[in-house]
């Protein structure tokens, strides 16, 4: 069931509709209506949560919740003031007799960059903003996040003068050049406020520079001609913080500890494994015969009865009754083998596919599947998107996959069409 915009607005306007959140109040525009924006996947409502500004994002695309769950889990590993707080809340907003998932973005106090520029500012203030923005773009090279919908309306100029990005559900956890055009265009939008008649290199010319650090160096040089004094924004790198914290903790009383993964550390006691936090406290008692590191809030764990998937509290997401489980954190799915039959599960432990003789690894949102010696592909929702008709099929790479049909090797695209 897909809810309408009015359904979401009516529910979000009522404090009684939230399962856990309290004190949410939608922000109203000059017309008395809720301030909002829509996209093909979300309705975004401006609000205040207690004394903090926030944004309530309501998924209207069935795949949006799945992607938000993966992004929310990944962002928990990134500790930086450059990205706003972002969390997926399952079963949070009641609409009729159903509880719906929402995303909440907790914002810093401040104004969006587009409102500041449209209100009109002095050349001096524009130079300060330009310096801050270039420093922010440079600091973002330390953060594995590509926004993909970056604009002046997605940047908050905080009360302390720093900048933070929001609308994070448009992005992905990856290092990418996708934001480079937006970085240049935003820089130029600010600089042209400082010096309206200046001539700058074309955006296309700057985009020939694919390295982010080099691009920011060029922007600094261009800004320098507008008498912009460089500044630097620090980033808080979670891995560095983790390493510094671990250096101060004594783990010598442990027989064996593994690597840090999402603030959990596997440890062994006798022939059983459990998990510690970074202060050497036992979070999950040693009860497993084998464990793997956590990724996106999930870890594969084995017992005497079988293999399953647990969350960070040690609760079973997928019961330990399987022969093997492969957890794909990149796609928030798991393939499980039981009695020599494979099936696909989502991050909540729900089986979402038929049983197959074999399932391969996921790539480009496609998974090679085999039944009765015929191969095809399912997607990350468990739907059979390319019929099981091939003699053999291999993983996708860059939108292409090699298959064999009636003894003839060929290459197909993401929709199963032959590439000539």
N, C-alpha and C positions, 0 to 999 in steps of 0.2 A: 504493500500500500504506500503510495506517494502522497505526502501531505502538501497542501497548497501554501503559498506565501502567507495568506490570511490565517491559516491554521497555526503556523509557527508564531506569527506576531501575536495572535490572541493568547496562545499558551505562554509565550515568553513574557507577556505583559503581566501575568498573574504570578505573584510570589508563591502561591499554593501549588503551582504546576511543577515545581522543581523537587526532585527526590532528595537532594542533599544541599544544594546551594540555598542560601538565605540572603535576603537583602539585595537582590538584583532589581534594578530599576532601569527600564529602557530610556535612552536619551531621545528627546523630541526635538524636531527641527522647528523653524520659524512658522511652518504651516500647522504645527501641532501634531504632526504624524511622526512615528518612530524614524530616526535617522538610520538608513540602511543602504546596502548595495547588494546586488545580486549578480551571480555568474551562472554558468551552466551546471555548476555542481554545489553551490552554497548560497544560502541567504545569510548575510552578515548584518547583525544588528548592534548598533552602538549602545552601550549601557554603562552603568556604574554598579560595582559590587562592593557594598559597604562604602568605604572612602576611596576606592580605587577605580579608575576607568578600566573598562574591559570591553570585549567584543564577543558576542554570542554568535557562533557560526553553526548554522543548521544544514546538515547534508541533505541535498535533494536528488542526488545521484546515488544509486545503490552501491556503486564502487567507491564512493567518497569515504564512507566510514572505514572500509578496509584500509585505504591508503592513509587515512588520518591516524588509525591505530598504529601503523608501522612508523609514521613520522613522529607521533607523540613519544613512542618508546625510544626512538633514536635520539630525539632532542633532549631526553633526560640525561644523555651522556655528554651533552655539550653545555658547558658552563660558561656563558659569555653574556655580557650586557648588550651585545649587538643584536640579539634576537629576543623578542618578548617571550614571556611565559606562555607555553602552549600545551594544552592537555585535552585529550579525548575523554569525555565522561559518558560511560555506557548507561543506558536506561535512566537518563537524568530528567528529561522533559516529558511531562504527561500531556498527550493530545487525545482527547476522548478517553478510551479505556486502554490505550497503548502507551508504553514508555518508549521514548525515542532517544537516540544518541545525539549528543551535541559536542561541539568543540568550544572551549573557552580560551580566549587569549587575554591575559592580564597585562595591561599596558602601563607604562610609566606616565607620570603626569607630564604634560607638554602639549604641543600642537603639531599637526602634520605639516610637512615641509611645503606642500602645495598651498595650504591656507596662509602660511607665512609669506610666501612669495606673492600670492594674489592680493594680499592686503597692502603690499608695497613696503619696501624696506630701504634703508640708506645703503649707499655703496660700501660703507664701512661694515655694516652688519652682513651684507652679502659676501664680502671678503672673508669674514669670520665663518660664515656658513660654508663657503666653498672649501676653506681649509679643513673644517670639521668633516665635511662629506668625503673629501679625498682621503683623509686619514682613516675614516670609517671603511671606505672601500678597500683600502690597503690592509686594514686589520682583518677584514673578512676573508682574506686569503688564508688565515689560520683556522678558519671555520669551514668544515666540509659541508657547506649548504649552498645550494643554488636556488634563488628565489623564483625565477622564471616569470614573475609578474611584477617586477620591480618598477616603481615609479615614485614621483614626489608625493603621491597620495598614500604610499605604503611606508613612508619614513616618518617617524616621530622625532621631533627635536625636543629632547628631554629638558626638564627644568634646570639640570646641571650643565646644559650646553651640549651634552653628548647626543648621539643619534642611535635609534633602534629601529629594526625592521619588524613589520607585522604583516598579517595576511599570509602566514607561513604555510598554510595548506596548499598554496600554489607551488611550493617548492619541493625539492628533493634533497636527500642527504647524499651529496656527491660534490666533487670539485669539477666545475664546468666553466665554459666560456660563455654560457647562455646569457649571463647578466652583463656582459661587457658593453653591449650597445646601450643598455639602460644606464650603466655607470657613466658613460660619456655624455649621454643626453641630459642626465640630471646635473652633471658638472657644468655643462654649457648653460642650462636653464638658470643656474645660480650666477655664473660669471656674467651672463648677459644682463643680469640685474645690476651687477657691480659696474660694468662698463658696457652700456648698451650698443655702442657703435664699433666695438672691437671685432676684428676678423680672426677667426680661429681655423685650424686645420679641419678638414671635413671629417665627419663621423666615420665614413668608409675608410679613410686613410688611417685613422687611429685603430680601427678594428682589424687592420692587417697585423697588429700586435696581439698575439694570442696569449702571451704570458701576462697574468694579472699584475705582478709586481712591476714589470716593465711598462705596462699600460698606465699604472698609477704614477710612475716616475715621469712619464710624458705629460700626464695631466698636471702634475706638480709644476713642471717647467712652464706649461701654458699658463697656469694660474699665477706663477711668479711674475709674468708680464703684467698681470692685473694687480700687482703688489699684494698678493695673498701670502701671508706669512705661514709657513708650514707648521702643522701641529701633529701630534701623534696620539692615537687612542689605544690604550692597552687592551688586550684581550685576556680573559681568564681561561687558560687552557686546562680542561678537566684532567687530562692525562698527566700534565705536569703537577697539578695540585695533588692528584692521587699518588704520584711517585714521591712527592715531598712528605705526604702524610705517612705513607708506608715506611719511609726511612726512619720515622720516629716511633714505630710500633715494633715491639719485640714478639716475634713469632717462634722463638726458639723452643717453646713448649709443644710445638706441633711436629708430628712425625713427618708430615709432608704437606705442602701447600702448592696450589696451582697458580695460574696467572690471574690477575684482576680482570673481571669482566662485569661491567655494570655494577660496581661496588659490591660484588660478591666474589669470594675466593674459595675455590674448592679445597677441601682438606681431607686427609685420611686418618682414621683412627682404627687400628687393627686392620681388618679386611673390609671396612665400610667407609663410605664417603659421605660428606655433608658439605655445608657452606658456611664460611665466616663472613662478617663484614670487615671493613678496613681497620677496625679497632680491635680485631682478634676476638670479637664476640661471636659465639655460635648462633647463627640465624636459622639454619636448617640442620637438624641433628643428623649425625652419620648413620645412615640407614640404607644407602644404595650400594650396589655392587660395582657400579661405575657411573661416572657423571661426565658431562661436557660443560664448557663455559657457557654463560648466559649471553644471548644475543636477542635484542628487542624484547627483553623481559621474559624469555623462555629458554629452557635448557633441557636437553635430552638426558634422562636418567634411567638406570637399569636396576631391577630388583631380581630376586630369585624367581619371580613369576614371569617377568618379561620386561620390555622396554616401553617407556612412556615419555610424556612431556610435562614438565613442571613449571610453575611460575616462581617468582622470587621469594614467595613465602613457603615454598615447598609443597604447594597444593597441586594435585594432579589436574592438568588441563586435558591430557589424553591419558587414559588409564594404562597402567603398565601390563598390558596383555598382548603386546606385539613382539614379533621376532626382530624387527628393526624399524627405526624411525629416522628420517632425514628432515631436519628443521631448516627451512630456508628463510633466514631473517630478512633478506632483501625483498621477499614477496609476502612475508608473514603467512606462510603455509607450511604444512608438513606432509610428507608422503610416508605412509606406514605399511609395513608388510606383515601379514598374518596368514598362516596356513598357505604360504606361497601365493597369496593374492595381495595386490597393492590397491590402496585407495588414498584419496586426498582429504586433508583436514584443514580447517581454517584456524586462526590464532586462538579461537575460543573453544577449540576441541570438537567442533561439529564436523562430522563426515559430510563432504560436499560433492563427492563423485561416486560413480559406480565402482565396482571392483574390476581390476585389470590384472592381466598376467604379469605386467611390468609397467612401471612408471619411471621415466628418466628424471634428470635434474631440470629445474625450471630456468629458462632463458628467454628473454624478450616476451615474458608473460605466456609462454607456450611450454607444454610438457609433453614429450613423446610418450605415447601410450600404446601397449600391445595387447591384443586379445586374439586367440586362435591364429597366431602367426600373422596377423594383419596389424599394421602400424598406422597410427594417425596422431592427432594432437588434441589435448584438452587445454583450456585456459586456467587461470588461477582461481576461477570460481567453480571449477569442476565440470564446465560445459564442454561437450565435444565440438570443437570448432572446425576441425579438419577431419573428414571421415577416415575411419580405419580401413585403408585400401592399399597401403604400400607393403612391399616386401621387406623394407627396412626404412628406418627414419633416424635422423641424428639431431643434435641440439641446434637451436637457432643461434645465429651470430650476426649482429648488425642487420636484423630483419630478414635474413636468408637462412634456409636449412637445406641440407642435402637429403634426398630420399631416393628410393629405388622402386620403380613401378613396372611390373611385368618384366623384370630383369634389366630395365633401362634406367641408368642413373640420371637424375635431373635435379634442378634446384627450384625451390618454391619460395614465394614471399610469405608474409605474415598471415595472409588470407588463404593460402593454399594454392595460389595461382602460379603456374610455371613461369619462371624467369628465363626469357630467351636470350 
